[in-house]
Amino acid sequence: MSATLAAPRTALHGVSVWPRYPSIYEINTWVWLTDLSRRYGRPVQLGSAPVTEWDAIAAFGFDAVWLMGVWERSPAGIAIAKAHVGSRGGRT
């Protein structure tokens, strides 16, 4: 993959450090992959996202990319969310 983000800043002894106020590009992963799948006419997952898409994200120049929602929800997490008053699936 040829996509690269901004070069990390280095401290003493070559250790990478984050900027004090890093800029982070957040992607709703499920929505993004669904959109890419429609655009490319095939299922697209993180491992099969076209390099051109990653390059386009890298071109924005952010310090990091946050892939929101890449984890799988556990049965316990789903039950808690459904039971939580005021949540989308919860009791009111």
Long-range contacts (C-beta under 8 A, 24 or more apart in sequence): 1-51, 1-54, 2-51, 2-54, 2-55, 3-51, 3-54, 3-55, 3-57, 3-58, 4-58, 5-58, 5-62, 5-63, 5-64, 5-65, 6-61, 6-62, 6-63, 18-63, 19-63, 22-63, 22-64, 23-61, 23-62, 23-63, 23-64, 24-62, 24-63, 24-64, 24-65, 24-66, 25-57, 25-60, 25-62, 25-64, 25-65, 25-66, 26-65, 26-66, 26-68, 27-57, 27-65, 27-66, 27-67, 27-68, 28-68, 28-69, 29-67, 29-68, 29-69, 29-70, 30-69, 46-70
